[in-house]
């Protein structure tokens, strides 16, 4: 897989698989709103997000988008459809990459101009093809048609001397998505951005995405990913990072082990997890934290975790490396756990 750079993030060439998400609101214009956006970007970055993408449909967004590109803690991608002038303007704003769909950007000379300006600014281009916006001509198989058009657009880029490209081939049909990635990887060494598009809410999206992306990544296909969820983008990042950790492709961040509710439960482990999970996911330490609700599995899981909480009634027991270190009242459990996480080394 050839090497591509998006800002300071390297994709392909044996580098770690990166996690992306897409900002879920229009670009804000008020300075206070941009300050709030930057705080959110900081949280996403500490959770494990490596690249952030923004829709850039209007030239009126030039000034705030320039500030976002300048202040973002991670590389910024501008998502462009229909208007090639927006792509050129986003590059002038300082975007680290442009996502275009050549099928809806217009005449070839417009696409060539975007490639040339991207080359001059040393940024990346993501050639993004979705089944729903494919040209109608070509192979009757949508997976093959996506691959054919991607290879054609890559040829256009190479004819202008531009090669800093990432390709995405996305379908809402998981098997179609999988086949497109396999077909492309057999014919090209450009890195793929993986994802199942329009995958639905948390359960359906994570299930479909894990089934497709897990197989592809296990086969060495894919350099970056997004798990698209109809829901908070923080959940997208959490799901992407967890998939990479499960596959042994990333160690960064806290791995949470927690039990489901059952009739033995006398400690609200679900409520406790909901109260503390966002804090845990924002801590980049590579460690395992177990949150257990009863005395049956709790002590056993505690032995296998770096830190563990086991609750029995109003009493909560904190374990470090399997050794009971502290007993606290339930109201003090969150503070005790976070203190222990921050002190852990």
N, C-alpha and C positions, 0 to 999 in steps of 0.2 A: 504494500500500500504506500503510495507516494506521500510526501510530506507537504502539508498546507499549513499556513499560519493565519489565525484570526486574532489580530492584535498580538498579545503575548501568549496566546494559547496555541499550542501545536497540535494538529490533527493528522493522524496517520503516521507513517514512518516509525511504528513501534511505540508511539507515545500513549499515555493513559487515555481511555475513552472519556470524553468530556460530557457534561450534563448541561442542557439548555432549557430555558423556558421562554415564554413570550408575554410581555407586559399586557395586562388585561384591561386597560383603560386607554382613552385617547391621551396624547401627550399633553401634560398640564402646561399652562402658560404663567400662572402666578408663581412668584419666587418662593412663597411659603409652601405651595404645593410641590414644587420641585425639591425643596428641602425634605419634605416628607417622603417623596419618592426615593430620594437618595438613602434615607434611613431604611426604607424597605429593601432597596437594592443591597445594602450592607448586610441585612439579615439573610437575604437569599444567598448571598455569596458565602457567608459563614456556614450556611446549611449545606453547601456543596455545589451551588450553581456556578458554572464556569463562563457561560456566555448568555447574554440577554438580548432578545429581539423585540423591536418596536415596529408597529405599523407606521408608515410614513406616507400618508396619502395626500398631504397638503403642503404646498410651499410656504404657507403661513406659519408652519411649525418650525421654520428654520432656526430662529433664535433660541427657543427653549430646547430644541433637539441638540443644538450646538453645545449648550450648557450641560445637557445630560451626557453627551459623548465625552466632554471634558472631565466631568466629575465622577462618572461611573466607576465602581471598583472592579468591573470586569468588562471585557470587550462588548461592544454594542453592534448589533446587526440591524439594518434598516430593511423592512419588508416592503417591497415595491410591487405594485400591480398596475398595469394599464399605462401609466405615464412615465416614460423614460426620463423626463426632465426631473422628476422627483428623485430618481436614482442618482443623477448627477449632482443634485443639490444636497442629498444626504451625504455623499462623498465629501462635498465641500464643508459640511457640518462637522466632519471628523469621524464618521462611522467607520468601524473597523472591518465591516463586511456588508455586502448588499445581497439580499435574497431577491432574485428575479425569476419570473416564469416567462421564458422567451415566447411561449405560446400566446401570451396576452399583452406583451409589452409593445408590439407593433412591428414595423418593417425591420428587416435584418440590419440596415444601416444604423438604426437606433440601438440595437443590441451591441453591434460592433463598437459604437461610441462609448457605451457603458464599460465594455471590456477595456478599451484604450485608456479611459480616465482612471479606472481601477488600477490598471498597470502603473500609471504615472504616480498614483498615491500609495502604491504597495499595499493594497487591501485585498481581501478575499471576495469571491463571488460564490454564492450558493445558487446553483441551478436547481430550482425546486419545481418538481412536476407532481401534480395531484391528479388522480383519476378523474375527479369531477370537472377539471378544467383542461383536459387533454384535447388537442385537435382531433377532429372526427376521422381524419384520413389515416391510413396505415393499417397495421395488423388488427384483426378483429379481437385479439387477446389484449386486454388493457395492460397487463403486466409487460408483455413484449412491446406494446406501443410506447409505454413510458420509457423503456430502455432504449428503443430506437431513437426517440426524440432526444433523450439525454445525450446519447453518443453524437447525434448530429449537432447539438448545441455546443458540446465540448470541441467538436471539430471547428466550429465557428470561432470559439475562443482561441484555439491554438493557431488558427490562421492569422489572428491579430497579434500573436506572440504571448498570449495570456494563458497561464497554467495554474494559477493559485485558486483552484476551484474545488468546491465540495458539491456533491450531488445528493438530492433527496428524491425518492420515488415512493409516494404515499397513496395508500388506498384505505378505505374504511373496511374493506374485506381483508381479514388477517392473512389468509392463505395467498391472496393476490399480492399483498404487500411483501410477504416472504419470498414468493417466486420472483418478483421484480428485483429485489435485492440480490438474490442468488444469480439471476441471469446477468445482471449488470456486473457483479463482482467477477464473473467468469470471463468478462470481455474487457474490463478496464481496471486500472490500478488507482483511479481517483477515489479518495475516501468518501464514504457514504454517511450522510446524516440519517439516522434511523428513527422511525416513528410510525405509528398507526394513526391516521388522521380521523378526526370526528369519531373518536372511540367511545365517547359517552361519559357517564358519571364515574365516580371513583372505582366502584367494583368492576364494572364492565371494562373500563379503560385499562386498569392495572392488569386484569386477567388477560385481555387480548394482547396488550403490549408485552407483557412478560412472556407469553407463549411465542410471540414472533421474535422479539428482540433477544430473548434469552437464547433461542436456537441460533440466531445469526451471530451474536457475539461469541457464543461457544465455538462457532466455526471460524472465528477470526474475521468476520465481516462486520464493518462499522467502525467509525472513528469518533462519532459524537451522536447524541441521542436527545430526544424529547419525548416524554410520556404525556400526551395531550389529554387533559382531563377537563370535563365540564365542571369546573370548581376552582378553588383557590390555586394560584400558581405555586404557592408554597408546597402544596400537596404534590404537584408535578415534580418539583425538585426532590422532595422526600422520596417519592417512588423511584425516580431515576437513580438516586444515590443508593437506595436500598437494593435495587436490582444489581448494580455494579458490585456492591459488597457481597451479595449472595453468590455472585459468580466468581468471587475472588479477584475482581478487577480493581477494587478500591478498598483502602483501609481507613480513610479519613472519616471522622465523625463517630458518634455514639450509636452503637447497636442496642436497641431496646428489646428485651425479652419480657413479655407480660402474659398473664394467664387470662382466659375467658372467665366469665362469671359462672358460678355453679352453686348448688344448694349448700355447699360447705362454707361459702364466702361470708365472712363477718367483717371484712374490710373492703371498702369501695375502691377496688383496684382500677376499675374503668374510670371513675371520676378522678382519681388521683393521677392516672396517666394523662387524662385530658388536661389537667391543670399544669402539668410539668413538661409535657412532651415538647412544646415549642421551645422552651428553655434548653432542653437537652439537645434538640436538633440544631441549635445555634452554637453549640460547643464543638469545635473541630477535633477534640481529642479522640484517638482511636481506642475505644474501650467498650465494654459490654455492661449494661445496666439492666438488672432484672427487677420487675415490679410484680409481686405475687400477692395473692389474696387470702391464702390460708396456710395452715401448718403442714399440709400433705406434700405439696410440691415445692413450697417456698424454700425450706432449708436446702433441698437438693439443688435447686436452680442457683441458690446463693453460692454454692461451692464452685459453680462453673462460671460465675460472673465476677467482674472486677468489683462492682458494687451492687448491692441488692437491698430492696425494701420488701419486708414481709409484714403484713398487718394481721393482727388478731384482735378483733373488737376495736377499742380505742387505743390500743397499744401498737406501736410500729417499731420493728426491729431493723436496724441497719447493719448490714454485713459488709466487710471489706475482705476480698479474696477468700470468701467462705468462712471468715471468723466474725462472730458477733462483736460489734464494736460499740453499739449504742442502742439504747431503748428510749424512744421519745413518745410524747402524746401525739395523736393523729393530727392535731392542728399545727404541730411543728414539723411534720414529716417532710413537707416540700422544702422548707428552708434547710433542714438537716441534710437532705439528699444533695441539693445543689452545692452546699458548702463542701460536702465530701467529694463531689465531682470536681470542683475547682481545685481542691487540694490534692487530688489523686495524681500520682506520677509513677 
